[in-house]
């Protein structure tokens, strides 16, 4: 409540912590945004991992979506590896307290307590599903090191934790992955294809588990770093390849200076709605 009061105060004083825009460059109304997004099948929220506005907005939007969708709402998140799904499910069922749950989840992000726990607790309070969609990072690291051949070394149990469509659809010329090489300039490493493939393994796996847990009529609200969903790329690209026809929309986070400098064509494609945050916002600790 104190944080909300703080946001209201600085907004009233002419120094807004954030502004909300549509991709046509016009300011958006929060309630209209929620109504629009709630008409889709899946909404992907691209965050800046340590930006408090991103996390506050995720929780507020979750509450708003619940008011509309009820038990049809469920969550997915990059921040949880799918190998931890059983622990999360048991915790949501109330089988044991938080102090037992958190040590059981390996590779828990450092800002879980401040930034993601409120979302998990909201799901628990409302009896909603929360899906750990990401690939275990040990397997992404193997792919980064050995390429697609890494999949041949893994057990059937391990392969169940990796998107099964990775080898079939991976395309290094797709914008999300081609830009990784472009950012290297003239210093593209010899294993660039493996680096791109490792990134794609995360997107493909998050897409796979998003679809695996989705039934017609459901509403998925998914949390991920903005680079995993901006411009309809990453997870969204994979979902459209695997199961085309779903109504997918996205929200992203950018800083004020990024928004001011962004070309019109990028503003139109980056997401349906854009949260523009102050340049010098205090960060959470990851």
C-alpha positions as CSV (number, residue, x, y, z in Angstrom):
1,X,0.0,0.0,0.0
2,X,2.9,2.3,0.8
3,X,4.3,1.7,-2.7
4,X,1.0,2.5,-4.3
5,X,0.7,5.6,-2.3
6,X,4.2,6.6,-3.4
7,X,3.3,6.0,-7.1
8,X,0.2,8.2,-6.7
9,X,2.1,10.9,-4.9
10,X,4.9,11.3,-7.5
11,X,2.3,11.1,-10.3
12,X,0.4,14.0,-8.7
13,X,3.6,15.9,-8.4
14,X,4.4,15.6,-12.1
15,X,7.1,12.9,-11.9
16,X,5.2,9.8,-12.9
17,X,6.9,6.5,-12.1
18,X,5.4,5.0,-15.3
19,X,3.1,5.8,-18.2
20,X,1.0,3.3,-20.2
21,X,0.8,3.4,-23.9
22,X,-0.8,1.6,-26.8
23,X,1.3,0.6,-29.8
24,X,-0.1,3.4,-31.8
25,X,1.8,5.8,-29.5
26,X,-1.3,7.0,-27.7
27,X,-1.7,6.8,-23.9
28,X,-3.7,3.8,-22.8
29,X,-6.4,3.5,-20.1
30,X,-5.7,0.7,-17.6
31,X,-9.3,-0.6,-17.4
32,X,-9.7,-0.6,-21.2
33,X,-6.4,-2.4,-21.5
34,X,-7.5,-5.1,-19.1
35,X,-10.8,-5.6,-20.9
36,X,-9.0,-5.8,-24.2
37,X,-6.3,-8.3,-23.0
38,X,-8.9,-10.5,-21.2
39,X,-10.5,-11.2,-24.6
40,X,-7.4,-13.1,-25.7
41,X,-6.2,-16.7,-25.0
42,X,-2.8,-15.8,-23.7
43,X,-1.1,-12.6,-22.5
44,X,2.7,-12.4,-22.2
45,X,4.1,-9.8,-19.9
46,X,7.7,-8.8,-20.8
47,X,9.4,-7.4,-17.7
48,X,12.6,-5.8,-16.8
49,X,13.6,-8.4,-14.1
50,X,14.6,-5.9,-11.4
51,X,12.1,-3.1,-12.2
52,X,9.6,-2.7,-9.3
53,X,7.0,-1.2,-11.6
54,X,7.0,-4.3,-13.7
55,X,6.3,-6.5,-10.7
56,X,3.7,-4.2,-9.1
57,X,1.9,-4.1,-12.4
58,X,2.0,-7.9,-12.8
59,X,0.3,-8.3,-9.5
60,X,-2.3,-5.6,-10.1
61,X,-3.1,-7.0,-13.6
62,X,-3.4,-10.5,-12.1
63,X,-6.1,-9.3,-9.7
64,X,-7.9,-7.5,-12.5
65,X,-7.8,-10.6,-14.7
66,X,-9.1,-12.7,-11.9
67,X,-12.1,-10.4,-11.5
68,X,-13.0,-11.2,-15.2
69,X,-11.7,-14.7,-15.8
70,X,-12.0,-16.3,-12.4
71,X,-10.7,-19.9,-12.3
72,X,-10.0,-19.9,-16.0
73,X,-7.0,-17.7,-15.2
74,X,-3.6,-19.5,-14.8
75,X,0.0,-18.3,-14.7
76,X,3.2,-19.3,-16.3
77,X,6.7,-17.9,-15.7
78,X,10.2,-18.0,-17.0
79,X,11.5,-17.7,-13.5
80,X,10.6,-21.3,-12.6
81,X,12.2,-24.3,-14.2
82,X,9.7,-27.0,-15.1
83,X,11.6,-29.6,-13.0
84,X,10.2,-27.8,-10.0
85,X,6.6,-28.1,-11.0
86,X,5.8,-30.9,-8.5
87,X,7.0,-28.8,-5.6
88,X,5.0,-25.8,-6.7
89,X,1.9,-27.8,-7.1
90,X,2.2,-29.3,-3.7
91,X,2.8,-25.9,-2.1
92,X,-0.3,-24.5,-3.9
93,X,-2.3,-27.4,-2.5
94,X,-1.2,-26.3,1.0
95,X,0.8,-29.5,1.8
96,X,3.6,-27.6,3.5
97,X,4.6,-24.0,4.4
98,X,6.7,-21.6,2.4
99,X,9.8,-22.3,4.6
100,X,9.7,-25.9,3.3
101,X,8.9,-25.0,-0.3
102,X,11.5,-22.5,-1.1
103,X,14.6,-24.6,-0.2
104,X,13.3,-27.4,-2.4
105,X,13.2,-25.2,-5.5
106,X,16.7,-25.2,-7.1
107,X,18.0,-22.1,-8.8
108,X,15.4,-19.9,-7.3
109,X,15.9,-16.3,-8.4
110,X,17.4,-13.9,-5.9
111,X,14.4,-11.5,-6.1
112,X,11.8,-14.3,-5.6
113,X,10.7,-13.0,-2.2
114,X,10.1,-9.4,-3.3
115,X,9.0,-9.9,-6.9
116,X,7.6,-13.3,-7.6
117,X,6.4,-14.7,-4.3
118,X,3.4,-12.2,-4.3
119,X,2.2,-13.8,-7.6
120,X,2.6,-17.3,-6.3
121,X,0.8,-16.4,-3.1
122,X,-2.1,-14.8,-5.1
123,X,-2.4,-18.0,-7.1
124,X,-2.5,-20.0,-3.9
125,X,-5.1,-17.8,-2.3
126,X,-7.4,-18.1,-5.3
127,X,-6.7,-21.7,-6.1
128,X,-5.2,-21.0,-9.5
129,X,-2.5,-23.0,-11.4
130,X,1.0,-21.6,-11.6
131,X,3.1,-23.3,-14.3
132,X,6.9,-23.5,-14.2
133,X,7.5,-23.2,-18.0
134,X,11.3,-22.7,-18.4
135,X,13.9,-25.3,-19.3
136,X,16.3,-26.4,-16.5
137,X,19.3,-24.2,-17.0
138,X,21.7,-27.2,-16.9
139,X,20.2,-28.4,-20.2
140,X,20.3,-24.9,-21.8
141,X,24.0,-24.8,-20.8
142,X,24.6,-28.2,-22.4
143,X,23.0,-27.0,-25.6
144,X,25.1,-23.8,-25.5
145,X,28.2,-26.0,-25.2
146,X,27.4,-28.9,-27.5
147,X,24.6,-27.7,-29.8
148,X,21.7,-29.9,-30.9
149,X,23.8,-33.0,-30.3
150,X,23.4,-32.5,-26.6
151,X,19.8,-33.8,-26.9
152,X,21.2,-37.2,-27.9
153,X,23.0,-37.6,-24.6
154,X,20.0,-37.0,-22.4
155,X,17.6,-39.5,-20.9
156,X,13.9,-39.7,-21.9
157,X,13.1,-38.1,-18.5
158,X,15.4,-35.2,-19.2
159,X,14.0,-34.7,-22.7
160,X,10.5,-34.3,-21.3
161,X,11.7,-31.0,-19.7
162,X,12.8,-29.6,-23.1
163,X,10.4,-28.3,-25.8
164,X,10.1,-31.2,-28.2
165,X,9.8,-28.9,-31.2
166,X,13.2,-27.3,-30.8
167,X,15.1,-29.2,-33.5
168,X,12.1,-29.2,-35.9
169,X,11.5,-25.5,-35.9
170,X,14.7,-23.8,-34.8
171,X,15.6,-21.0,-37.3
172,X,18.6,-18.8,-36.6
173,X,17.4,-16.2,-39.2
174,X,14.3,-15.4,-37.0
175,X,14.6,-11.8,-35.8
176,X,15.0,-12.7,-32.1
177,X,18.0,-14.9,-32.8
178,X,19.5,-13.1,-35.8
179,X,19.8,-10.0,-33.7
180,X,21.9,-11.9,-31.1
181,X,24.6,-12.3,-33.8
182,X,24.1,-8.8,-35.1
183,X,24.9,-7.4,-31.6
184,X,28.3,-9.1,-31.8
185,X,29.3,-6.8,-34.6
186,X,32.4,-8.2,-36.3
187,X,33.2,-10.5,-33.3
188,X,30.7,-13.3,-33.8
189,X,32.0,-16.3,-31.9
190,X,32.5,-19.7,-33.5
191,X,29.7,-21.2,-31.4
192,X,27.2,-18.5,-32.3
193,X,24.7,-21.1,-33.6
194,X,24.9,-22.9,-30.2
195,X,24.3,-19.7,-28.4
196,X,21.2,-19.0,-30.5
197,X,20.0,-22.5,-30.1
198,X,20.3,-22.3,-26.3
199,X,18.2,-19.1,-26.3
200,X,15.7,-20.8,-28.6
201,X,15.6,-23.8,-26.2
202,X,14.2,-21.5,-23.5
203,X,11.6,-20.0,-25.8
204,X,10.5,-23.4,-27.3
205,X,10.2,-24.9,-23.8
206,X,8.2,-22.1,-22.4
207,X,5.9,-22.2,-25.5
208,X,5.6,-26.0,-25.1
209,X,4.5,-25.9,-21.4
210,X,2.3,-23.0,-22.0
211,X,0.4,-25.0,-24.6
212,X,0.5,-28.2,-22.7
213,X,-1.4,-26.7,-19.8
214,X,-3.8,-24.7,-22.0
215,X,-7.4,-25.8,-22.7
216,X,-9.9,-23.9,-24.8
217,X,-11.5,-21.3,-22.6
218,X,-8.4,-20.9,-20.4
219,X,-6.6,-17.6,-20.0
220,X,-2.8,-17.7,-19.5
221,X,-1.0,-14.8,-18.0
222,X,2.8,-15.4,-18.5
223,X,5.8,-13.6,-17.0
224,X,9.1,-13.4,-18.9
225,X,11.9,-11.1,-19.7
226,X,10.8,-8.7,-22.4
227,X,13.3,-10.1,-24.9
228,X,11.4,-13.4,-24.8
229,X,8.2,-11.8,-26.2
230,X,8.9,-8.4,-27.8
231,X,7.9,-8.0,-31.4
232,X,5.9,-11.3,-31.3
233,X,9.2,-13.1,-31.2
234,X,10.6,-15.7,-28.7
235,X,7.8,-17.6,-26.9
236,X,5.1,-16.1,-29.1
237,X,6.8,-17.1,-32.3
238,X,7.2,-20.7,-31.1
239,X,3.5,-20.9,-30.0
240,X,2.4,-19.7,-33.4
241,X,4.6,-22.3,-35.1
242,X,3.5,-25.2,-32.9
243,X,-0.2,-24.3,-32.6
244,X,-1.3,-21.4,-34.8
245,X,-4.6,-19.7,-34.4
246,X,-4.5,-18.7,-30.7
247,X,-5.3,-15.1,-29.8
248,X,-2.1,-13.9,-28.2
249,X,-1.3,-10.4,-27.0
250,X,1.6,-8.9,-25.1
251,X,2.7,-6.2,-22.7
252,X,6.2,-5.0,-22.5
253,X,8.4,-2.7,-20.3
254,X,10.7,0.0,-21.6
255,X,12.4,3.0,-20.0
256,X,11.4,6.6,-20.9
257,X,14.6,7.2,-22.8
258,X,14.1,4.0,-24.8
259,X,10.6,5.0,-25.7
260,X,11.5,8.5,-26.7
261,X,14.2,7.2,-29.1
262,X,12.2,4.2,-30.4
263,X,11.3,4.4,-34.1
264,X,7.6,4.5,-34.9
265,X,7.7,1.1,-36.6
266,X,9.2,-0.5,-33.5
267,X,6.6,1.1,-31.2
268,X,3.9,-0.4,-33.5
269,X,5.3,-4.0,-33.2
270,X,7.0,-4.3,-29.8
271,X,3.7,-5.2,-28.0
272,X,0.0,-4.3,-27.8
273,X,0.7,-2.3,-24.6
274,X,3.9,-0.6,-23.4
275,X,4.7,0.3,-19.8
276,X,7.1,3.2,-19.9
277,X,9.1,3.4,-16.7
278,X,11.2,6.2,-15.3
279,X,14.9,6.0,-16.3
280,X,16.3,6.2,-12.8
281,X,13.8,3.9,-11.0
282,X,15.2,2.1,-8.0
283,X,15.8,-1.5,-8.8
284,X,15.1,-4.6,-6.8
285,X,18.0,-7.0,-6.0
286,X,18.3,-10.2,-8.0
